[in-house]
Amino acid sequence: MIDDKIIYEDLLKKIDSLISRDILTVSNLCNFIAAINESFSKISWIGYYFLKDEKLYLGPFQGKVACNIIKIGKGVCGKSVEKGVTLIVPNTHEYPGHIACDAGSKSEIVCPIFYKGKIMGVLDIDSYEFDAFNETDKIYLEKLLSLLVEKIDFSNFNIL
């Protein structure tokens, strides 16, 4: 079994060469999550929710059909935005107010995406395994998101 740190280190290099300002933002966003998804068998769903008018709207994703809109403070994604931190949920069935878009989801990690000091959305990742995500995932997903924001100009990105 390959150590997750090794996978993430390879992902940092892969994503650094995969995304650029010369490519459409939506294309970069799609390849970013595809690269993560294909690297980990523990992922059942991965995607973005973008912030607009105090609500999170579904962005590009891979997995089953998902919730379209999440209010700030609701579910893991809404709480991540409200608190401004990455949240790791080892057991979604025990998380108060968890929004179950996929009843099979057992654990989740949600990382806020910061652009120019403000949250613009979240990266949401689910698993059919309990306790699938840990501090290593948090550290490296935050690094990957920093790389994404560094390499893409989101100043003209409009989700609606």
Secondary structure, 3 states (H helix, E strand, C coil): CCCHHHHHHHHHHHHHHHCCCCCCHHHHHHHHHHHHHHHCCCCCEEEEEEEECCEEEEEEEECCCCCCEEECCCHHHHHHHHHCCCEEECCHHHCCCCCCCCCCCCEEEEEEEEECCEEEEEEEEEECCCCCCCHHHHHHHHHHHHHHHHHCCCCCCCCC
